[in-house]
Amino acid sequence: MGLQGLLASVAHVFWPAETARQIGWAPGSPFQFEMGMANLAFGLLGVLSLFWSGRFRLATALGSSILFLGCAYGHWVQYLKADHAPYNSGAGIIFADFVVPLIILVLALCRRNDGVR
């Protein structure tokens, strides 16, 4: 999750026009920088989760999963509206925005049930 967030942040912040086009967005929205910062925040938390455990990992898993599952929902809605841009649909987006967050949540909740505090 950390690497995914950091890579998405770099794309949104440093190559916003190209990233917007690949998603099917109109380039130039200031919202894209905000999305980059959200990805940066959760990317950094994901990396820090390698060193910190317990509730920190659980909070990171919950927050990042909400972000990426929300993105998955948004991509699905746009797909139904015929936005089939490369970064808006396909196996990579399904995996990154839907499958990975579900795996992270399951692992975090299983670990939580092991008595990790």
A tleap script that builds the chain and sets N, CA, C and O, in Angstrom:
source leaprc.protein.ff14SB
mol = sequence {
  NMET GLY LEU GLN GLY LEU LEU ALA SER VAL
  ALA HIE VAL PHE TRP PRO ALA GLU THR ALA
  ARG GLN ILE GLY TRP ALA PRO GLY SER PRO
  PHE GLN PHE GLU MET GLY MET ALA ASN LEU
  ALA PHE GLY LEU LEU GLY VAL LEU SER LEU
  PHE TRP SER GLY ARG PHE ARG LEU ALA THR
  ALA LEU GLY SER SER ILE LEU PHE LEU GLY
  CYS ALA TYR GLY HIE TRP VAL GLN TYR LEU
  LYS ALA ASP HIE ALA PRO TYR ASN SER GLY
  ALA GLY ILE ILE PHE ALA ASP PHE VAL VAL
  PRO LEU ILE ILE LEU VAL LEU ALA LEU CYS
  ARG ARG ASN ASP GLY VAL CARG
}
set mol.1.N position { 0.829 -1.185 0.000 }
set mol.1.CA position { 0.000 0.000 0.000 }
set mol.1.C position { 0.868 1.241 0.000 }
set mol.1.O position { 0.526 2.244 -0.626 }
set mol.2.N position { 1.987 1.177 0.698 }
set mol.2.CA position { 2.877 2.332 0.754 }
set mol.2.C position { 3.435 2.687 -0.606 }
set mol.2.O position { 3.398 3.847 -1.017 }
set mol.3.N position { 3.946 1.703 -1.297 }
set mol.3.CA position { 4.519 1.943 -2.623 }
set mol.3.C position { 3.454 2.429 -3.598 }
set mol.3.O position { 3.702 3.342 -4.386 }
set mol.4.N position { 2.286 1.832 -3.548 }
set mol.4.CA position { 1.187 2.240 -4.419 }
set mol.4.C position { 0.835 3.704 -4.196 }
set mol.4.O position { 0.652 4.449 -5.159 }
set mol.5.N position { 0.738 4.124 -2.944 }
set mol.5.CA position { 0.418 5.506 -2.627 }
set mol.5.C position { 1.498 6.465 -3.097 }
set mol.5.O position { 1.198 7.527 -3.644 }
set mol.6.N position { 2.763 6.092 -2.884 }
set mol.6.CA position { 3.859 6.967 -3.298 }
set mol.6.C position { 3.910 7.118 -4.815 }
set mol.6.O position { 4.120 8.220 -5.321 }
set mol.7.N position { 3.720 6.024 -5.540 }
set mol.7.CA position { 3.737 6.094 -7.006 }
set mol.7.C position { 2.577 6.927 -7.537 }
set mol.7.O position { 2.752 7.720 -8.462 }
set mol.8.N position { 1.407 6.752 -6.962 }
set mol.8.CA position { 0.248 7.542 -7.391 }
set mol.8.C position { 0.476 9.023 -7.093 }
set mol.8.O position { 0.090 9.887 -7.880 }
set mol.9.N position { 1.099 9.305 -5.967 }
set mol.9.CA position { 1.393 10.696 -5.616 }
set mol.9.C position { 2.324 11.334 -6.631 }
set mol.9.O position { 2.077 12.451 -7.086 }
set mol.10.N position { 3.377 10.643 -6.986 }
set mol.10.CA position { 4.334 11.171 -7.969 }
set mol.10.C position { 3.631 11.453 -9.291 }
set mol.10.O position { 3.853 12.493 -9.910 }
set mol.11.N position { 2.784 10.525 -9.718 }
set mol.11.CA position { 2.074 10.707 -10.991 }
set mol.11.C position { 1.164 11.935 -10.946 }
set mol.11.O position { 1.161 12.733 -11.883 }
set mol.12.N position { 0.397 12.093 -9.871 }
set mol.12.CA position { -0.551 13.207 -9.773 }
set mol.12.C position { 0.137 14.557 -9.591 }
set mol.12.O position { -0.355 15.571 -10.085 }
set mol.13.N position { 1.268 14.579 -8.888 }
set mol.13.CA position { 1.929 15.851 -8.583 }
set mol.13.C position { 2.916 16.271 -9.665 }
set mol.13.O position { 2.964 17.446 -10.028 }
set mol.14.N position { 3.703 15.334 -10.187 }
set mol.14.CA position { 4.774 15.707 -11.108 }
set mol.14.C position { 4.396 15.583 -12.582 }
set mol.14.O position { 4.999 16.249 -13.423 }
set mol.15.N position { 3.420 14.754 -12.911 }
set mol.15.CA position { 2.948 14.610 -14.290 }
set mol.15.C position { 1.432 14.743 -14.342 }
set mol.15.O position { 0.757 13.855 -14.862 }
set mol.16.N position { 0.885 15.832 -13.814 }
set mol.16.CA position { -0.572 15.935 -13.682 }
set mol.16.C position { -1.321 15.913 -15.011 }
set mol.16.O position { -2.371 15.278 -15.107 }
set mol.17.N position { -0.809 16.589 -16.035 }
set mol.17.CA position { -1.541 16.635 -17.310 }
set mol.17.C position { -1.622 15.250 -17.942 }
set mol.17.O position { -2.692 14.822 -18.375 }
set mol.18.N position { -0.497 14.553 -17.995 }
set mol.18.CA position { -0.487 13.210 -18.593 }
set mol.18.C position { -1.321 12.233 -17.762 }
set mol.18.O position { -2.068 11.424 -18.312 }
set mol.19.N position { -1.192 12.312 -16.447 }
set mol.19.CA position { -1.968 11.427 -15.577 }
set mol.19.C position { -3.455 11.690 -15.744 }
set mol.19.O position { -4.247 10.750 -15.817 }
set mol.20.N position { -3.843 12.961 -15.806 }
set mol.20.CA position { -5.254 13.301 -16.010 }
set mol.20.C position { -5.767 12.716 -17.320 }
set mol.20.O position { -6.853 12.137 -17.363 }
set mol.21.N position { -4.996 12.865 -18.376 }
set mol.21.CA position { -5.426 12.311 -19.673 }
set mol.21.C position { -5.568 10.795 -19.609 }
set mol.21.O position { -6.508 10.237 -20.174 }
set mol.22.N position { -4.642 10.123 -18.925 }
set mol.22.CA position { -4.686 8.661 -18.829 }
set mol.22.C position { -5.877 8.175 -17.998 }
set mol.22.O position { -6.344 7.049 -18.168 }
set mol.23.N position { -6.365 9.038 -17.095 }
set mol.23.CA position { -7.536 8.683 -16.286 }
set mol.23.C position { -8.824 9.021 -17.024 }
set mol.23.O position { -9.875 8.436 -16.760 }
set mol.24.N position { -8.732 9.965 -17.945 }
set mol.24.CA position { -9.918 10.413 -18.653 }
set mol.24.C position { -10.441 11.728 -18.103 }
set mol.24.O position { -11.571 12.121 -18.393 }
set mol.25.N position { -9.621 12.411 -17.307 }
set mol.25.CA position { -9.973 13.703 -16.729 }
set mol.25.C position { -9.487 14.820 -17.643 }
set mol.25.O position { -8.589 14.625 -18.462 }
set mol.26.N position { -10.084 15.972 -17.494 }
set mol.26.CA position { -9.574 17.169 -18.156 }
set mol.26.C position { -8.361 17.659 -17.372 }
set mol.26.O position { -8.460 17.835 -16.157 }
set mol.27.N position { -7.224 17.885 -18.019 }
set mol.27.CA position { -6.038 18.390 -17.306 }
set mol.27.C position { -6.291 19.776 -16.715 }
set mol.27.O position { -7.101 20.550 -17.225 }
set mol.28.N position { -5.587 20.064 -15.643 }
set mol.28.CA position { -5.633 21.394 -15.069 }
set mol.28.C position { -6.429 21.552 -13.796 }
set mol.28.O position { -6.497 22.660 -13.263 }
set mol.29.N position { -7.033 20.497 -13.283 }
set mol.29.CA position { -7.827 20.615 -12.064 }
set mol.29.C position { -6.907 20.711 -10.844 }
set mol.29.O position { -6.019 19.876 -10.673 }
set mol.30.N position { -7.114 21.718 -10.000 }
set mol.30.CA position { -6.308 21.800 -8.772 }
set mol.30.C position { -6.599 20.632 -7.825 }
set mol.30.O position { -5.807 20.347 -6.926 }
set mol.31.N position { -7.729 19.960 -8.027 }
set mol.31.CA position { -8.057 18.796 -7.214 }
set mol.31.C position { -7.008 17.698 -7.372 }
set mol.31.O position { -6.794 16.904 -6.457 }
set mol.32.N position { -6.367 17.654 -8.514 }
set mol.32.CA position { -5.395 16.595 -8.753 }
set mol.32.C position { -4.212 16.692 -7.800 }
set mol.32.O position { -3.692 15.667 -7.359 }
set mol.33.N position { -3.774 17.915 -7.474 }
set mol.33.CA position { -2.697 18.079 -6.497 }
set mol.33.C position { -3.157 17.562 -5.137 }
set mol.33.O position { -2.384 16.921 -4.426 }
set mol.34.N position { -4.399 17.832 -4.774 }
set mol.34.CA position { -4.931 17.343 -3.507 }
set mol.34.C position { -4.948 15.819 -3.481 }
set mol.34.O position { -4.631 15.209 -2.460 }
set mol.35.N position { -5.318 15.206 -4.601 }
set mol.35.CA position { -5.303 13.739 -4.688 }
set mol.35.C position { -3.880 13.221 -4.523 }
set mol.35.O position { -3.649 12.200 -3.875 }
set mol.36.N position { -2.937 13.931 -5.113 }
set mol.36.CA position { -1.523 13.564 -4.967 }
set mol.36.C position { -1.075 13.619 -3.518 }
set mol.36.O position { -0.325 12.753 -3.068 }
set mol.37.N position { -1.527 14.629 -2.782 }
set mol.37.CA position { -1.148 14.755 -1.372 }
set mol.37.C position { -1.798 13.662 -0.525 }
set mol.37.O position { -1.172 13.148 0.402 }
set mol.38.N position { -3.041 13.303 -0.830 }
set mol.38.CA position { -3.695 12.201 -0.114 }
set mol.38.C position { -2.938 10.901 -0.353 }
set mol.38.O position { -2.721 10.124 0.577 }
set mol.39.N position { -2.535 10.664 -1.603 }
set mol.39.CA position { -1.753 9.473 -1.916 }
set mol.39.C position { -0.403 9.503 -1.212 }
set mol.39.O position { 0.062 8.478 -0.713 }
set mol.40.N position { 0.227 10.674 -1.169 }
set mol.40.CA position { 1.510 10.803 -0.477 }
set mol.40.C position { 1.366 10.484 1.005 }
set mol.40.O position { 2.194 9.778 1.578 }
set mol.41.N position { 0.309 11.008 1.621 }
set mol.41.CA position { 0.091 10.766 3.050 }
set mol.41.C position { -0.052 9.273 3.340 }
set mol.41.O position { 0.622 8.740 4.221 }
set mol.42.N position { -0.926 8.607 2.599 }
set mol.42.CA position { -1.131 7.183 2.870 }
set mol.42.C position { 0.044 6.335 2.404 }
set mol.42.O position { 0.314 5.280 2.977 }
set mol.43.N position { 0.741 6.787 1.372 }
set mol.43.CA position { 1.956 6.085 0.961 }
set mol.43.C position { 3.003 6.114 2.064 }
set mol.43.O position { 3.618 5.094 2.375 }
set mol.44.N position { 3.201 7.285 2.651 }
set mol.44.CA position { 4.165 7.413 3.742 }
set mol.44.C position { 3.736 6.589 4.950 }
set mol.44.O position { 4.566 5.928 5.574 }
set mol.45.N position { 2.449 6.621 5.287 }
set mol.45.CA position { 1.963 5.803 6.394 }
set mol.45.C position { 2.180 4.313 6.121 }
set mol.45.O position { 2.532 3.553 7.023 }
set mol.46.N position { 1.968 3.907 4.868 }
set mol.46.CA position { 2.199 2.508 4.508 }
set mol.46.C position { 3.650 2.104 4.690 }
set mol.46.O position { 3.933 1.012 5.183 }
set mol.47.N position { 4.570 2.972 4.298 }
set mol.47.CA position { 6.003 2.689 4.484 }
set mol.47.C position { 6.339 2.649 5.977 }
set mol.47.O position { 7.054 1.754 6.426 }
set mol.48.N position { 5.832 3.608 6.739 }
set mol.48.CA position { 6.089 3.619 8.185 }
set mol.48.C position { 5.513 2.390 8.879 }
set mol.48.O position { 6.002 1.990 9.936 }
set mol.49.N position { 4.484 1.790 8.297 }
set mol.49.CA position { 3.897 0.574 8.877 }
set mol.49.C position { 4.866 -0.596 8.876 }
set mol.49.O position { 4.675 -1.567 9.607 }
set mol.50.N position { 5.898 -0.506 8.063 }
set mol.50.CA position { 6.931 -1.547 8.100 }
set mol.50.C position { 7.681 -1.526 9.430 }
set mol.50.O position { 8.213 -2.546 9.867 }
set mol.51.N position { 7.720 -0.357 10.068 }
set mol.51.CA position { 8.499 -0.182 11.288 }
set mol.51.C position { 7.645 -0.056 12.540 }
set mol.51.O position { 8.097 -0.388 13.636 }
set mol.52.N position { 6.419 0.419 12.388 }
set mol.52.CA position { 5.504 0.587 13.517 }
set mol.52.C position { 4.365 -0.411 13.352 }
set mol.52.O position { 3.951 -0.699 12.229 }
set mol.53.N position { 3.865 -0.932 14.442 }
set mol.53.CA position { 2.846 -1.982 14.322 }
set mol.53.C position { 1.602 -1.634 15.118 }
set mol.53.O position { 1.375 -0.481 15.483 }
set mol.54.N position { 0.819 -2.637 15.375 }
set mol.54.CA position { -0.363 -2.496 16.204 }
set mol.54.C position { -1.414 -1.575 15.630 }
set mol.54.O position { -1.795 -1.696 14.465 }
set mol.55.N position { -1.876 -0.660 16.447 }
set mol.55.CA position { -2.956 0.236 16.045 }
set mol.55.C position { -2.536 1.164 14.911 }
set mol.55.O position { -3.368 1.563 14.096 }
set mol.56.N position { -1.253 1.508 14.853 }
set mol.56.CA position { -0.774 2.348 13.750 }
set mol.56.C position { -1.026 1.649 12.411 }
set mol.56.O position { -1.522 2.263 11.466 }
set mol.57.N position { -0.684 0.377 12.340 }
set mol.57.CA position { -0.913 -0.390 11.098 }
set mol.57.C position { -2.394 -0.510 10.792 }
set mol.57.O position { -2.805 -0.380 9.639 }
set mol.58.N position { -3.188 -0.755 11.808 }
set mol.58.CA position { -4.625 -0.889 11.594 }
set mol.58.C position { -5.218 0.421 11.087 }
set mol.58.O position { -6.013 0.420 10.148 }
set mol.59.N position { -4.834 1.534 11.702 }
set mol.59.CA position { -5.332 2.838 11.257 }
set mol.59.C position { -4.888 3.134 9.828 }
set mol.59.O position { -5.670 3.645 9.027 }
set mol.60.N position { -3.652 2.817 9.512 }
set mol.60.CA position { -3.146 3.021 8.151 }
set mol.60.C position { -3.916 2.156 7.164 }
set mol.60.O position { -4.285 2.627 6.088 }
set mol.61.N position { -4.160 0.914 7.510 }
set mol.61.CA position { -4.904 0.010 6.634 }
set mol.61.C position { -6.323 0.500 6.408 }
set mol.61.O position { -6.815 0.476 5.280 }
set mol.62.N position { -6.980 0.940 7.456 }
set mol.62.CA position { -8.351 1.429 7.321 }
set mol.62.C position { -8.400 2.700 6.470 }
set mol.62.O position { -9.203 2.796 5.543 }
set mol.63.N position { -7.554 3.658 6.780 }
set mol.63.CA position { -7.564 4.926 6.041 }
set mol.63.C position { -7.220 4.762 4.577 }
set mol.63.O position { -7.907 5.299 3.709 }
set mol.64.N position { -6.162 4.025 4.300 }
set mol.64.CA position { -5.754 3.851 2.899 }
set mol.64.C position { -6.762 3.001 2.134 }
set mol.64.O position { -6.990 3.230 0.946 }
set mol.65.N position { -7.356 2.042 2.791 }
set mol.65.CA position { -8.362 1.217 2.114 }
set mol.65.C position { -9.604 2.031 1.776 }
set mol.65.O position { -10.195 1.848 0.711 }
set mol.66.N position { -10.003 2.921 2.668 }
set mol.66.CA position { -11.140 3.794 2.368 }
set mol.66.C position { -10.819 4.665 1.158 }
set mol.66.O position { -11.648 4.818 0.261 }
set mol.67.N position { -9.616 5.236 1.133 }
set mol.67.CA position { -9.221 6.064 -0.008 }
set mol.67.C position { -9.272 5.266 -1.309 }
set mol.67.O position { -9.922 5.685 -2.267 }
set mol.68.N position { -8.593 4.122 -1.346 }
set mol.68.CA position { -8.496 3.381 -2.599 }
set mol.68.C position { -9.795 2.696 -2.998 }
set mol.68.O position { -10.088 2.595 -4.190 }
set mol.69.N position { -10.582 2.222 -2.033 }
set mol.69.CA position { -11.887 1.657 -2.387 }
set mol.69.C position { -12.815 2.755 -2.902 }
set mol.69.O position { -13.629 2.513 -3.795 }
set mol.70.N position { -12.697 3.957 -2.344 }
set mol.70.CA position { -13.453 5.094 -2.877 }
set mol.70.C position { -13.029 5.412 -4.302 }
set mol.70.O position { -13.865 5.717 -5.153 }
set mol.71.N position { -11.729 5.341 -4.558 }
set mol.71.CA position { -11.236 5.542 -5.929 }
set mol.71.C position { -11.784 4.459 -6.852 }
set mol.71.O position { -12.167 4.742 -7.987 }
set mol.72.N position { -11.822 3.217 -6.367 }
set mol.72.CA position { -12.347 2.118 -7.182 }
set mol.72.C position { -13.804 2.387 -7.547 }
set mol.72.O position { -14.215 2.169 -8.687 }
set mol.73.N position { -14.575 2.857 -6.586 }
set mol.73.CA position { -15.973 3.193 -6.857 }
set mol.73.C position { -16.067 4.283 -7.923 }
set mol.73.O position { -16.860 4.184 -8.859 }
set mol.74.N position { -15.243 5.327 -7.769 }
set mol.74.CA position { -15.233 6.407 -8.754 }
set mol.74.C position { -14.849 5.922 -10.147 }
set mol.74.O position { -15.442 6.341 -11.141 }
set mol.75.N position { -13.855 5.039 -10.215 }
set mol.75.CA position { -13.462 4.485 -11.515 }
set mol.75.C position { -14.606 3.671 -12.125 }
set mol.75.O position { -14.838 3.730 -13.333 }
set mol.76.N position { -15.314 2.917 -11.292 }
set mol.76.CA position { -16.430 2.103 -11.775 }
set mol.76.C position { -17.534 2.992 -12.341 }
set mol.76.O position { -18.073 2.719 -13.414 }
set mol.77.N position { -17.865 4.052 -11.613 }
set mol.77.CA position { -18.903 4.980 -12.083 }
set mol.77.C position { -18.500 5.586 -13.423 }
set mol.77.O position { -19.317 5.663 -14.341 }
set mol.78.N position { -17.251 6.014 -13.539 }
set mol.78.CA position { -16.777 6.602 -14.797 }
set mol.78.C position { -16.764 5.555 -15.921 }
set mol.78.O position { -17.071 5.868 -17.071 }
set mol.79.N position { -16.410 4.325 -15.580 }
set mol.79.CA position { -16.416 3.246 -16.578 }
set mol.79.C position { -17.825 3.046 -17.137 }
set mol.79.O position { -18.005 2.873 -18.343 }
set mol.80.N position { -18.824 3.072 -16.246 }
set mol.80.CA position { -20.209 2.916 -16.689 }
set mol.80.C position { -20.658 4.077 -17.568 }
set mol.80.O position { -21.594 3.939 -18.355 }
set mol.81.N position { -19.994 5.215 -17.434 }
set mol.81.CA position { -20.275 6.381 -18.275 }
set mol.81.C position { -19.399 6.396 -19.526 }
set mol.81.O position { -19.265 7.427 -20.186 }
set mol.82.N position { -18.806 5.249 -19.846 }
set mol.82.CA position { -17.994 5.038 -21.058 }
set mol.82.C position { -16.622 5.693 -21.002 }
set mol.82.O position { -16.043 5.974 -22.052 }
set mol.83.N position { -16.081 5.949 -19.808 }
set mol.83.CA position { -14.698 6.415 -19.676 }
set mol.83.C position { -13.815 5.182 -19.561 }
set mol.83.O position { -13.663 4.622 -18.476 }
set mol.84.N position { -13.241 4.763 -20.663 }
set mol.84.CA position { -12.400 3.570 -20.699 }
set mol.84.C position { -10.933 3.943 -20.840 }
set mol.84.O position { -10.154 3.197 -21.434 }
set mol.85.N position { -10.551 5.100 -20.295 }
set mol.85.CA position { -9.157 5.550 -20.335 }
set mol.85.C position { -8.276 4.532 -19.617 }
set mol.85.O position { -8.732 3.858 -18.693 }
set mol.86.N position { -7.001 4.417 -20.040 }
set mol.86.CA position { -6.118 3.378 -19.488 }
set mol.86.C position { -5.982 3.389 -17.965 }
set mol.86.O position { -5.942 2.322 -17.352 }
set mol.87.N position { -5.909 4.571 -17.335 }
set mol.87.CA position { -5.757 4.631 -15.886 }
set mol.87.C position { -7.105 4.652 -15.169 }
set mol.87.O position { -7.152 4.804 -13.948 }
set mol.88.N position { -8.188 4.501 -15.907 }
set mol.88.CA position { -9.508 4.491 -15.292 }
set mol.88.C position { -10.138 3.102 -15.273 }
set mol.88.O position { -11.077 2.858 -14.516 }
set mol.89.N position { -9.633 2.205 -16.088 }
set mol.89.CA position { -10.233 0.874 -16.145 }
set mol.89.C position { -9.153 -0.148 -16.460 }
set mol.89.O position { -8.023 0.208 -16.796 }
set mol.90.N position { -9.505 -1.392 -16.351 }
set mol.90.CA position { -8.568 -2.456 -16.658 }
set mol.90.C position { -8.078 -3.178 -15.415 }
set mol.90.O position { -8.392 -2.801 -14.286 }
set mol.91.N position { -7.310 -4.210 -15.650 }
set mol.91.CA position { -6.855 -5.089 -14.575 }
set mol.91.C position { -5.986 -4.356 -13.558 }
set mol.91.O position { -6.091 -4.618 -12.360 }
set mol.92.N position { -5.136 -3.450 -14.012 }
set mol.92.CA position { -4.256 -2.732 -13.084 }
set mol.92.C position { -5.029 -1.901 -12.086 }
set mol.92.O position { -4.717 -1.901 -10.896 }
set mol.93.N position { -6.030 -1.197 -12.562 }
set mol.93.CA position { -6.850 -0.363 -11.674 }
set mol.93.C position { -7.674 -1.238 -10.742 }
set mol.93.O position { -7.780 -0.944 -9.552 }
set mol.94.N position { -8.254 -2.302 -11.267 }
set mol.94.CA position { -9.041 -3.210 -10.422 }
set mol.94.C position { -8.161 -3.774 -9.314 }
set mol.94.O position { -8.576 -3.839 -8.156 }
set mol.95.N position { -6.954 -4.177 -9.669 }
set mol.95.CA position { -6.046 -4.744 -8.671 }
set mol.95.C position { -5.625 -3.693 -7.647 }
set mol.95.O position { -5.721 -3.924 -6.442 }
set mol.96.N position { -5.156 -2.533 -8.131 }
set mol.96.CA position { -4.616 -1.503 -7.231 }
set mol.96.C position { -5.678 -0.872 -6.346 }
set mol.96.O position { -5.437 -0.644 -5.161 }
set mol.97.N position { -6.838 -0.591 -6.898 }
set mol.97.CA position { -7.849 0.162 -6.151 }
set mol.97.C position { -8.921 -0.702 -5.497 }
set mol.97.O position { -9.690 -0.198 -4.679 }
set mol.98.N position { -8.993 -1.976 -5.830 }
set mol.98.CA position { -10.014 -2.832 -5.232 }
set mol.98.C position { -9.405 -4.040 -4.521 }
set mol.98.O position { -9.678 -4.263 -3.342 }
set mol.99.N position { -8.595 -4.810 -5.217 }
set mol.99.CA position { -8.064 -6.043 -4.640 }
set mol.99.C position { -7.054 -5.756 -3.523 }
set mol.99.O position { -7.153 -6.331 -2.439 }
set mol.100.N position { -6.087 -4.875 -3.780 }
set mol.100.CA position { -5.060 -4.584 -2.760 }
set mol.100.C position { -5.689 -4.061 -1.463 }
set mol.100.O position { -5.347 -4.563 -0.393 }
set mol.101.N position { -6.598 -3.069 -1.513 }
set mol.101.CA position { -7.195 -2.626 -0.250 }
set mol.101.C position { -7.948 -3.734 0.497 }
set mol.101.O position { -7.914 -3.783 1.727 }
set mol.102.N position { -8.620 -4.615 -0.234 }
set mol.102.CA position { -9.319 -5.716 0.435 }
set mol.102.C position { -8.327 -6.666 1.106 }
set mol.102.O position { -8.557 -7.117 2.228 }
set mol.103.N position { -7.237 -6.964 0.425 }
set mol.103.CA position { -6.201 -7.826 1.016 }
set mol.103.C position { -5.621 -7.172 2.267 }
set mol.103.O position { -5.453 -7.823 3.298 }
set mol.104.N position { -5.316 -5.877 2.167 }
set mol.104.CA position { -4.743 -5.146 3.302 }
set mol.104.C position { -5.717 -5.161 4.487 }
set mol.104.O position { -5.304 -5.376 5.627 }
set mol.105.N position { -6.995 -4.936 4.221 }
set mol.105.CA position { -7.988 -4.953 5.307 }
set mol.105.C position { -8.088 -6.326 5.955 }
set mol.105.O position { -8.116 -6.439 7.181 }
set mol.106.N position { -8.142 -7.362 5.137 }
set mol.106.CA position { -8.236 -8.719 5.679 }
set mol.106.C position { -7.012 -9.034 6.529 }
set mol.106.O position { -7.145 -9.560 7.634 }
set mol.107.N position { -5.827 -8.718 6.026 }
set mol.107.CA position { -4.600 -8.984 6.784 }
set mol.107.C position { -4.559 -8.179 8.075 }
set mol.107.O position { -4.179 -8.703 9.122 }
set mol.108.N position { -4.948 -6.908 8.006 }
set mol.108.CA position { -4.934 -6.069 9.207 }
set mol.108.C position { -5.925 -6.578 10.240 }
set mol.108.O position { -5.614 -6.615 11.430 }
set mol.109.N position { -7.100 -6.965 9.806 }
set mol.109.CA position { -8.106 -7.457 10.748 }
set mol.109.C position { -7.721 -8.819 11.311 }
set mol.109.O position { -7.977 -9.093 12.483 }
set mol.110.N position { -7.113 -9.674 10.499 }
set mol.110.CA position { -6.638 -10.965 11.011 }
set mol.110.C position { -5.550 -10.749 12.044 }
set mol.110.O position { -5.534 -11.407 13.085 }
set mol.111.N position { -4.652 -9.838 11.763 }
set mol.111.CA position { -3.577 -9.532 12.699 }
set mol.111.C position { -4.141 -8.923 13.980 }
set mol.111.O position { -3.650 -9.195 15.075 }
set mol.112.N position { -5.145 -8.121 13.836 }
set mol.112.CA position { -5.797 -7.500 15.003 }
set mol.112.C position { -6.409 -8.573 15.886 }
set mol.112.O position { -6.372 -8.465 17.111 }
set mol.113.N position { -6.970 -9.608 15.274 }
set mol.113.CA position { -7.588 -10.694 16.034 }
set mol.113.C position { -6.557 -11.594 16.703 }
set mol.113.O position { -6.898 -12.395 17.574 }
set mol.114.N position { -5.277 -11.460 16.289 }
set mol.114.CA position { -4.215 -12.229 16.925 }
set mol.114.C position { -3.770 -11.615 18.246 }
set mol.114.O position { -2.856 -12.123 18.897 }
set mol.115.N position { -4.412 -10.533 18.636 }
set mol.115.CA position { -4.077 -9.900 19.903 }
set mol.115.C position { -3.066 -8.785 19.781 }
set mol.115.O position { -2.586 -8.293 20.802 }
set mol.116.N position { -2.725 -8.369 18.596 }
set mol.116.CA position { -1.794 -7.258 18.408 }
set mol.116.C position { -2.493 -5.972 18.774 }
set mol.116.O position { -3.583 -5.689 18.276 }
set mol.117.N position { -1.891 -5.210 19.619 }
set mol.117.CA position { -2.483 -3.944 20.056 }
set mol.117.C position { -1.654 -2.776 19.609 }
set mol.117.O position { -2.003 -1.629 19.889 }
savepdb mol mol.pdb
quit
